[in-house]
């Protein structure tokens, strides 16, 4: 029966690559992560000045920028790594920051900082000297969504600044990514909220849709869910969903087993709001479009442009480092905080 034979052979040719992929994935997850050792970092006498450096980036001039959340400040370190200068200082007035939650540096050196003085969210733009060159306020009041240890994060927890627009996660706006123009006009919303099983509790539902928007240098965007079941989505430039993937691995198994099904509520401005611990701490895309996702445990998963897991890594400096931020200064140079270390990733 040649028809049946041909059909079986066609199916076997389709199944074989999938089977090989599954075997390869199982082998990758079974072995220990690759350990990358820091090639250099900011000298200790400079790095020791910072209280909570959770952002570490570099502009095209070679200068480094450090976002110190606890000090409510941004610092510039010269390319030779000889000194740190505070360029953005604490304060509620425009041109300063208070209760900062996120920052990003565009390739042209313009710095974007999100903060929430008196729980009113705003985005400000600064040049490399720390001079305010623009900004806007967001409607509403910052509500806490995520807790890391004893730290409760309110407002915009992550932003991506392209130099022309700002991408941030505001699930209360009805989507995963909201893109704003430089004057504060909402340009579009990308991605529908995921089902959580808690749609009847709006606050929990929104907390489980908190995540990290990531600009893909190869085109389009990623969105990494930071709470709940660890997943990520890939979107095209025009905002179409291309695919969604679930993170799997022994590190994920432990996190999922420890994940609560109910969350304590805290009084915030007279409201009782749930505060949810994250599963993911940081994410970034490298220049080739691979997505790097760092968990709250010190392991980072790397996915290729098709969403397949290709690598698991750990970062080693004085010890194993759990990244709070990831930034690709070039195709092979990765900067991470805390610690302010640089890694060769090829």
matplotlib code that plots the C-alpha trace (Angstrom):
import matplotlib.pyplot as plt

x = [0.0, 2.3, -0.1, 0.0, 3.7, 4.3, 2.1, 3.9, 7.3, 6.2, 5.1, 8.3, 10.3, 8.3, 8.5, 12.3, 13.5, 11.1, 12.3, 15.9, 15.1, 13.4, 16.4, 18.8, 16.7, 16.6, 20.4, 20.8, 18.6, 20.3, 23.8, 25.0, 24.9, 28.0, 29.9, 31.1, 33.8, 34.0, 36.7, 36.8, 34.6, 34.4, 37.3, 36.2, 37.0, 34.4, 31.9, 31.9, 30.5, 27.0, 24.3, 22.1, 23.4, 20.6, 21.4, 24.7, 24.9, 27.3, 26.8, 28.6, 31.3, 32.3, 31.1, 29.3, 26.1, 25.0, 21.5, 21.6, 18.0, 18.6, 20.6, 17.9, 20.7, 22.4, 26.2, 28.5, 31.8, 34.4, 35.4, 38.8, 37.0, 38.8, 36.0, 32.3, 30.3, 26.7, 24.8, 21.2, 20.4, 17.6, 14.6, 10.9, 11.2, 11.7, 15.4, 15.8, 14.4, 12.7, 11.7, 13.2, 12.1, 13.7, 16.2, 17.6, 20.2, 19.6, 22.5, 22.6, 23.4, 20.0, 19.0, 15.4, 14.4, 11.1, 10.3, 7.3, 7.4, 4.4, 3.2, 2.7, 4.6, 6.7, 9.3, 12.2, 14.9, 18.4, 21.6, 24.9, 25.6, 22.4, 20.5, 16.8, 15.8, 12.2, 9.7, 6.1, 3.8, 1.7, -2.0, -3.0, -1.0, 1.8, 0.5, 2.9, 2.9, 6.1, 8.2, 11.8, 12.9, 11.9, 11.7, 8.3, 8.4, 5.8, 5.1, 7.0, 9.3, 11.0, 11.3, 13.0, 14.0, 14.6, 15.6, 12.3, 9.8, 9.5, 8.2, 6.8, 4.6, 1.3, -1.1, -3.8, -3.9, -5.2, -2.0, 1.4, 3.5, 2.5, 4.5, 4.7, 6.1, 8.6, 5.8, 3.8, 1.3, 0.3, 1.1, 0.0, -0.5, 1.1, 0.0, -3.1, -2.9, -2.5, -5.2, -4.2, -7.2, -7.6, -9.6, -12.2, -9.5, -8.3, -5.3, -4.0, -4.7, -2.7, 0.2, 0.5, 0.8, 3.8, 6.8, 9.8, 9.4, 12.6, 13.5, 14.8, 17.7, 16.9, 13.4, 10.3, 9.9, 9.9, 7.8, 9.0, 6.5, 8.2, 5.6, 3.6, 4.4, 7.6, 6.8, 7.8, 6.3, 7.8, 6.1, 6.8, 7.6, 3.9, 2.9, 1.7, 2.2, 4.7, 4.9, 4.8, 7.1, 7.2, 10.4, 11.3, 14.1, 15.1, 15.5, 12.0, 10.7, 11.9, 10.5, 7.1, 6.9, 7.6, 5.1, 2.2, -1.4, -2.5, -0.6, -0.5, -2.1, -0.6, -2.2, -1.2, -3.0, -6.0, -6.1, -5.3, -3.2, -1.5, 2.3, 3.6, 7.2, 8.9, 10.3, 12.4, 14.7, 16.2, 16.0, 17.8, 18.2, 21.6, 22.4, 21.6, 18.1, 18.7, 16.8, 18.6, 16.4, 17.8, 15.8, 15.7, 17.9, 21.4, 20.8, 20.2, 18.4, 19.3, 16.8, 17.4, 15.3, 12.9, 12.3, 14.4, 16.5, 20.2, 22.1, 22.0, 24.7, 25.8, 28.0, 31.0, 32.9, 33.9, 31.2, 28.2, 26.2, 22.5, 21.9, 19.6, 20.2, 21.7, 23.0, 24.8, 27.5, 28.4, 27.7, 30.1, 30.2, 27.6, 27.4, 25.5, 24.7, 25.0, 28.8, 29.2, 31.0, 31.7, 31.5, 32.6, 29.6, 30.8]
y = [0.0, 2.8, 5.5, 4.3, 3.8, 7.3, 8.8, 6.9, 8.0, 11.7, 11.5, 9.9, 12.6, 15.2, 13.4, 12.6, 16.2, 16.9, 13.8, 14.8, 18.3, 16.8, 14.5, 17.5, 19.6, 16.9, 16.5, 20.3, 20.5, 17.4, 18.9, 21.6, 25.2, 26.7, 28.9, 32.2, 34.0, 37.8, 39.2, 42.5, 44.9, 48.3, 48.6, 47.8, 51.2, 52.7, 49.9, 50.0, 53.6, 52.3, 51.2, 49.1, 49.2, 47.4, 48.9, 48.9, 50.1, 51.8, 54.3, 54.6, 56.9, 54.1, 55.8, 53.6, 54.4, 52.9, 53.1, 53.1, 52.6, 52.9, 56.1, 57.5, 58.4, 57.7, 57.8, 58.1, 56.3, 57.3, 54.8, 54.3, 53.4, 55.8, 57.8, 57.9, 61.1, 61.5, 63.0, 62.5, 63.2, 62.6, 64.9, 65.1, 68.1, 67.8, 67.1, 64.9, 61.4, 60.0, 56.4, 55.4, 52.1, 51.6, 53.2, 52.7, 54.4, 54.8, 54.4, 58.2, 58.6, 59.9, 58.4, 57.6, 57.1, 56.1, 57.2, 57.7, 60.7, 60.6, 57.5, 59.6, 57.9, 59.9, 59.3, 61.8, 62.1, 63.4, 64.0, 62.4, 65.4, 64.8, 67.7, 67.2, 67.4, 66.2, 64.0, 63.3, 62.1, 58.9, 58.9, 57.3, 56.3, 53.7, 50.4, 47.7, 44.5, 42.7, 42.0, 40.9, 40.0, 42.9, 45.3, 46.2, 47.5, 50.1, 51.6, 51.0, 48.0, 48.0, 50.2, 50.1, 53.4, 53.3, 57.0, 57.7, 56.0, 54.3, 50.7, 49.7, 47.1, 48.5, 45.6, 47.9, 49.6, 46.3, 45.0, 43.7, 46.5, 50.1, 52.3, 56.0, 58.9, 61.3, 63.8, 61.1, 60.2, 56.5, 55.3, 51.7, 48.6, 45.4, 41.9, 40.7, 39.8, 36.1, 34.0, 33.5, 31.7, 34.8, 37.0, 37.4, 39.1, 42.0, 42.8, 39.3, 39.0, 42.2, 41.1, 37.8, 39.8, 41.9, 41.5, 42.8, 44.3, 43.7, 45.3, 42.7, 44.2, 41.8, 43.4, 43.3, 42.7, 40.1, 40.1, 38.0, 37.3, 38.1, 36.5, 33.3, 30.5, 31.6, 32.3, 34.6, 35.9, 37.2, 39.9, 41.4, 45.0, 45.7, 44.0, 40.6, 37.6, 35.3, 32.6, 31.9, 29.6, 28.2, 27.9, 24.4, 23.0, 21.7, 25.3, 26.1, 23.0, 24.1, 27.6, 26.3, 23.9, 26.8, 29.2, 30.1, 29.9, 32.8, 36.0, 38.3, 41.7, 44.9, 48.2, 50.8, 54.1, 52.5, 49.7, 46.0, 44.9, 41.5, 41.6, 38.7, 37.4, 37.2, 34.1, 36.2, 39.0, 40.3, 39.8, 41.2, 40.4, 40.2, 41.8, 38.6, 38.4, 35.7, 36.2, 35.9, 35.4, 35.4, 33.7, 34.6, 31.6, 32.2, 30.6, 32.3, 30.6, 31.6, 31.1, 31.4, 33.5, 30.5, 30.3, 27.1, 26.8, 26.7, 27.4, 27.6, 29.8, 31.0, 34.1, 33.9, 36.8, 36.8, 34.1, 33.1, 36.3, 36.4, 39.3, 42.1, 43.5, 42.4, 44.8, 43.9, 46.5, 44.5, 41.1, 39.4, 41.8, 41.5, 43.9, 42.8, 44.2, 44.0, 43.9, 45.8, 43.0, 42.4, 39.0, 37.6, 35.5, 34.0]
z = [0.0, -1.3, -0.1, 3.5, 3.3, 2.0, 4.7, 7.4, 6.0, 5.8, 9.5, 10.5, 8.8, 10.8, 14.1, 13.9, 14.2, 17.0, 18.8, 18.3, 19.7, 22.8, 23.4, 23.0, 25.4, 28.0, 27.8, 28.1, 31.2, 32.8, 32.8, 35.1, 33.8, 32.1, 34.5, 33.0, 35.0, 35.0, 32.8, 34.6, 36.7, 38.2, 40.7, 44.2, 45.7, 43.2, 43.3, 47.1, 47.0, 45.8, 48.2, 45.9, 42.3, 40.3, 36.9, 35.0, 31.4, 29.0, 26.2, 22.9, 24.4, 26.7, 29.9, 32.3, 34.2, 37.5, 38.8, 42.6, 43.8, 47.5, 47.0, 44.7, 42.2, 38.9, 38.6, 35.6, 35.6, 33.0, 30.4, 32.1, 35.3, 37.5, 39.2, 39.7, 39.5, 40.8, 37.8, 39.0, 42.6, 45.1, 45.3, 44.4, 42.2, 38.4, 37.6, 40.6, 41.4, 44.4, 44.8, 41.5, 40.1, 36.7, 34.3, 30.8, 28.7, 24.9, 22.5, 22.1, 25.8, 26.9, 30.2, 31.1, 34.8, 36.3, 39.8, 42.0, 44.4, 46.7, 44.7, 41.5, 38.7, 36.2, 33.5, 33.2, 30.5, 31.2, 29.3, 30.4, 32.6, 34.5, 33.1, 32.7, 29.0, 29.2, 30.9, 31.7, 34.5, 34.3, 35.3, 38.6, 41.6, 41.8, 43.3, 44.7, 42.6, 43.3, 46.5, 46.4, 49.9, 52.1, 49.2, 47.8, 44.3, 43.3, 39.9, 36.8, 37.5, 34.2, 31.2, 27.8, 26.2, 22.5, 22.2, 20.5, 22.8, 26.2, 26.6, 30.0, 31.6, 32.9, 33.1, 34.5, 31.1, 29.6, 27.9, 28.6, 27.0, 26.7, 24.4, 25.2, 23.1, 24.6, 25.4, 27.4, 24.7, 24.8, 21.2, 21.5, 23.7, 22.8, 24.0, 25.7, 29.4, 30.0, 31.8, 35.5, 37.0, 39.3, 37.0, 39.8, 41.9, 39.7, 41.9, 41.8, 38.1, 37.4, 39.7, 37.8, 34.5, 35.8, 33.6, 31.6, 28.2, 26.1, 22.8, 20.4, 18.4, 15.6, 15.4, 17.5, 21.2, 23.9, 27.0, 30.0, 32.8, 36.1, 38.4, 38.4, 35.9, 34.1, 30.4, 27.7, 24.4, 21.2, 19.2, 15.8, 15.2, 14.6, 17.8, 16.5, 18.8, 17.1, 19.9, 23.6, 25.5, 29.0, 30.9, 32.0, 34.0, 37.5, 38.7, 37.6, 39.3, 42.6, 42.2, 41.1, 44.1, 46.4, 44.7, 46.9, 45.8, 48.0, 48.6, 51.7, 51.3, 52.6, 53.4, 50.8, 50.9, 52.5, 50.0, 50.8, 47.9, 47.2, 46.8, 44.8, 44.8, 41.4, 39.6, 37.2, 38.2, 34.9, 31.1, 28.0, 24.4, 22.8, 19.4, 17.6, 19.2, 21.7, 25.0, 28.3, 31.4, 34.9, 37.6, 41.3, 41.7, 40.3, 36.9, 33.5, 30.6, 27.0, 24.2, 20.5, 18.1, 17.6, 21.4, 21.9, 25.0, 23.9, 27.1, 30.9, 32.6, 35.9, 36.4, 38.7, 40.1, 43.8, 44.0, 42.0, 41.2, 40.8, 38.3, 39.0, 35.5, 32.2, 29.5, 26.3, 25.6, 22.4, 20.9, 23.3, 26.3, 29.0, 32.0, 35.1, 38.5, 41.4, 41.6, 38.3, 36.5, 32.8, 31.1, 27.8, 26.7, 23.4]

ax = plt.figure().add_subplot(projection="3d")
ax.plot(x, y, z, "-o")
ax.set_aspect("equal")
plt.show()
